Amino acid sequence: MAQGRKGKLNYRCPWCLAREIDMDMLYDRDKDEYYCLRCSFTGNEPEVLRLNAQFRAKYRDRMRRITDF
């Protein structure tokens, strides 16, 4: 998805990303929080970063071939 040019950097919605849907979150300046139009997730920046970090940790070995079990 293309990044909008207004406001802060858009993050991917962690709930939609867990279901493999690539959805940008929008930023609300008045409430200082991010929200998703698709699943109605809302959260501040540290919470969104924490949930996205959990998603990245889940798929950290995705591109590495594992031969030893």
Backbone as a printed PyTorch tensor [residue, N CA C, xyz], in Angstrom:
tensor([[[  0.8290,  -1.1760,   0.0000],
         [  0.0000,   0.0000,   0.0000],
         [  0.8760,   1.2440,   0.0000]],

        [[  0.4160,   2.2880,  -0.6210],
         [  1.1580,   3.5280,  -0.6870],
         [  1.0380,   4.2890,   0.6310]],

        [[  2.1250,   4.9340,   0.9950],
         [  2.1430,   5.7380,   2.2130],
         [  1.5730,   7.1170,   1.9070]],

        [[  0.6270,   7.5520,   2.7190],
         [  0.0770,   8.8950,   2.5460],
         [  1.1080,   9.9510,   2.9030]],

        [[  0.9370,  11.1390,   2.4290],
         [  1.9120,  12.1970,   2.6700],
         [  1.5050,  13.1260,   3.8080]],

        [[  0.3380,  12.9440,   4.3780],
         [ -0.1160,  13.8120,   5.4520],
         [  0.1200,  13.1490,   6.7980]],

        [[  0.4930,  13.9470,   7.7780],
         [  0.5950,  13.4510,   9.1430],
         [  1.7980,  12.5550,   9.3850]],

        [[  1.7020,  11.7720,  10.4330],
         [  2.7920,  10.8970,  10.8410],
         [  2.8580,   9.6570,   9.9540]],

        [[  3.9000,   8.8900,  10.1480],
         [  4.1030,   7.6520,   9.4080],
         [  2.9920,   6.6630,   9.7380]],

        [[  2.4280,   6.0530,   8.7280],
         [  1.3770,   5.0620,   8.9550],
         [  1.9980,   3.7090,   9.2530]],

        [[  1.4220,   3.0140,  10.2120],
         [  1.8530,   1.6640,  10.5580],
         [  0.8420,   0.6680,  10.0250]],

        [[  1.2350,  -0.5830,   9.9340],
         [  0.3140,  -1.6380,   9.5480],
         [ -0.5090,  -2.0380,  10.7670]],

        [[ -1.7750,  -2.3460,  10.5530],
         [ -2.6480,  -2.7660,  11.6490],
         [ -2.2070,  -4.1490,  12.1320]],

        [[ -1.9100,  -4.3120,  13.4250],
         [ -1.4310,  -5.6070,  13.9090],
         [ -2.4820,  -6.7060,  13.8460]],

        [[ -3.7430,  -6.3790,  14.0640],
         [ -4.7930,  -7.4010,  14.0060],
         [ -5.0110,  -7.8710,  12.5770]],

        [[ -5.0610,  -6.9430,  11.6340],
         [ -5.2230,  -7.3220,  10.2290],
         [ -3.9810,  -8.0530,   9.7230]],

        [[ -2.8100,  -7.6160,  10.1680],
         [ -1.5620,  -8.2430,   9.7410],
         [ -1.4710,  -9.6870,  10.2430]],

        [[ -2.0220,  -9.9660,  11.4140],
         [ -2.0410, -11.3320,  11.9370],
         [ -2.9200, -12.2340,  11.0770]],

        [[ -3.9070, -11.6460,  10.4040],
         [ -4.7630, -12.4150,   9.4950],
         [ -4.2980, -12.3040,   8.0450]],

        [[ -3.0420, -11.8070,   7.8780],
         [ -2.4010, -11.6630,   6.5690],
         [ -3.1610, -10.7140,   5.6500]],

        [[ -3.6640,  -9.6300,   6.2310],
         [ -4.2970,  -8.5550,   5.4710],
         [ -3.4260,  -7.3220,   5.6610]],

        [[ -2.9660,  -6.7430,   4.5750],
         [ -2.0740,  -5.5950,   4.6390],
         [ -2.8990,  -4.3150,   4.6560]],

        [[ -3.1250,  -3.7830,   5.8500],
         [ -3.9820,  -2.6010,   6.0070],
         [ -3.2320,  -1.5270,   6.7810]],

        [[ -3.1600,  -0.3300,   6.2140],
         [ -2.5440,   0.8000,   6.9070],
         [ -3.4690,   1.3340,   7.9880]],

        [[ -2.8530,   1.8360,   9.0610],
         [ -3.6150,   2.4970,  10.1040],
         [ -3.5410,   3.9960,   9.8650]],

        [[ -4.5620,   4.7060,  10.2590],
         [ -4.6040,   6.1510,  10.1440],
         [ -4.3380,   6.7660,  11.5110]],

        [[ -3.8330,   7.9830,  11.5110],
         [ -3.4670,   8.6670,  12.7530],
         [ -4.4860,   9.7570,  13.0740]],

        [[ -4.9520,   9.7650,  14.3130],
         [ -5.8720,  10.7900,  14.7970],
         [ -5.0890,  11.7460,  15.6910]],

        [[ -4.8880,  12.9700,  15.2330],
         [ -4.0870,  13.9460,  15.9850],
         [ -4.7640,  14.3640,  17.2820]],

        [[ -6.0720,  14.4660,  17.2790],
         [ -6.7870,  14.9210,  18.4730],
         [ -6.6320,  13.9430,  19.6320]],

        [[ -6.7410,  12.6590,  19.3550],
         [ -6.6490,  11.6310,  20.3970],
         [ -5.2340,  11.0710,  20.5390]],

        [[ -4.3240,  11.4230,  19.6200],
         [ -2.9430,  10.9290,  19.6050],
         [ -2.9130,   9.4030,  19.6020]],

        [[ -3.6710,   8.8050,  18.6790],
         [ -3.6970,   7.3530,  18.5570],
         [ -3.9120,   6.9550,  17.0970]],

        [[ -3.6010,   5.7130,  16.8040],
         [ -3.7840,   5.1550,  15.4700],
         [ -5.0440,   4.2980,  15.4570]],

        [[ -5.6950,   4.2310,  14.2970],
         [ -6.9000,   3.4140,  14.1840],
         [ -6.9410,   2.7590,  12.8100]],

        [[ -7.6350,   1.6220,  12.7420],
         [ -7.7800,   0.8570,  11.5100],
         [ -9.2270,   0.9940,  11.0310]],

        [[ -9.3910,   1.2690,   9.7540],
         [-10.7380,   1.4000,   9.2040],
         [-11.4130,   0.0530,   8.9980]],

        [[-10.6220,  -0.9920,   8.8430],
         [-11.1900,  -2.3090,   8.5220],
         [-11.6810,  -3.0560,   9.7580]],

        [[-10.8760,  -3.1010,  10.8010],
         [-11.2320,  -3.9310,  11.9630],
         [-11.5100,  -3.1190,  13.2240]],

        [[-11.4450,  -1.8070,  13.1550],
         [-11.7070,  -0.8870,  14.2620],
         [-10.7260,  -1.0180,  15.4260]],

        [[ -9.4990,  -1.4570,  15.1570],
         [ -8.4530,  -1.4890,  16.1830],
         [ -7.9650,  -0.0700,  16.4260]],

        [[ -7.7990,   0.3100,  17.6850],
         [ -7.2200,   1.6020,  18.0370],
         [ -6.1290,   1.3780,  19.0630]],

        [[ -5.0850,   2.1960,  18.9960],
         [ -4.0050,   2.0790,  19.9590],
         [ -3.0000,   3.1930,  19.7800]],

        [[ -2.2500,   3.4540,  20.8420],
         [ -1.2190,   4.4730,  20.7500],
         [  0.0240,   3.8760,  20.0760]],

        [[  0.9990,   4.7350,  19.8070],
         [  2.1720,   4.3100,  19.0410],
         [  2.9730,   3.1900,  19.7140]],

        [[  3.2590,   3.2560,  21.0330],
         [  4.0110,   2.1510,  21.6580],
         [  3.2850,   0.8030,  21.5750]],

        [[  1.9640,   0.8220,  21.7030],
         [  1.2040,  -0.4250,  21.6230],
         [  1.2530,  -1.0170,  20.2130]],

        [[  1.1230,  -0.1630,  19.2010],
         [  1.1840,  -0.6270,  17.8150],
         [  2.5740,  -1.1800,  17.5050]],

        [[  3.6130,  -0.4990,  17.9580],
         [  4.9790,  -0.9760,  17.7360],
         [  5.2300,  -2.3110,  18.4330]],

        [[  4.6880,  -2.4620,  19.6440],
         [  4.8690,  -3.7180,  20.3900],
         [  4.1940,  -4.8800,  19.6670]],

        [[  2.9710,  -4.6750,  19.1990],
         [  2.2510,  -5.7470,  18.5140],
         [  2.8840,  -6.0790,  17.1610]],

        [[  3.3840,  -5.0780,  16.4550],
         [  4.0680,  -5.3420,  15.1910],
         [  5.3960,  -6.0570,  15.4120]],

        [[  6.0720,  -5.7650,  16.5280],
         [  7.3110,  -6.4810,  16.8580],
         [  7.0230,  -7.9530,  17.1580]],

        [[  5.9030,  -8.2360,  17.8080],
         [  5.5160,  -9.6320,  18.0380],
         [  5.2850, -10.3560,  16.7290]],

        [[  4.6760,  -9.6800,  15.7690],
         [  4.4380, -10.2820,  14.4590],
         [  5.7540, -10.5650,  13.7540]],

        [[  6.7110,  -9.6210,  13.8140],
         [  8.0140,  -9.8340,  13.1720],
         [  8.7730, -10.9760,  13.8240]],

        [[  8.6770, -11.1240,  15.1460],
         [  9.3670, -12.2170,  15.8410],
         [  8.7920, -13.5640,  15.4260]],

        [[  7.5170, -13.6000,  15.1310],
         [  6.8700, -14.8440,  14.7160],
         [  7.4290, -15.3430,  13.3800]],

        [[  7.7750, -14.4200,  12.4860],
         [  8.2450, -14.7790,  11.1510],
         [  9.7220, -14.4590,  10.9270]],

        [[ 10.5350, -14.4120,  11.9910],
         [ 11.9270, -14.0010,  11.8270],
         [ 12.7670, -15.0040,  11.0400]],

        [[ 12.4480, -16.2890,  11.0760],
         [ 13.2160, -17.3040,  10.3470],
         [ 12.5340, -17.7100,   9.0470]],

        [[ 11.7160, -16.8910,   8.5280],
         [ 10.9260, -17.2260,   7.3380],
         [ 11.7970, -17.4700,   6.1030]],

        [[ 12.8460, -16.7050,   5.9200],
         [ 13.6730, -16.8130,   4.7270],
         [ 14.9040, -17.7050,   4.9280]],

        [[ 15.0350, -18.3260,   6.1000],
         [ 16.1950, -19.1660,   6.3780],
         [ 15.7980, -20.6380,   6.2640]],

        [[ 16.6420, -21.3990,   5.6250],
         [ 16.3800, -22.8400,   5.4960],
         [ 16.8720, -23.5430,   6.7520]],

        [[ 15.9960, -24.2810,   7.3940],
         [ 16.3210, -24.9910,   8.6300],
         [ 16.5110, -26.4540,   8.2810]],

        [[ 17.7110, -26.9790,   8.5660],
         [ 18.0220, -28.3660,   8.2240],
         [ 18.1890, -29.2400,   9.4650]],

        [[ 18.5080, -28.6380,  10.6110],
         [ 18.6920, -29.4180,  11.8470],
         [ 17.4650, -29.2780,  12.7280]],

        [[ 16.9640, -30.4210,  13.1820],
         [ 15.8090, -30.4030,  14.0630],
         [ 16.1430, -30.9520,  15.4140]]])
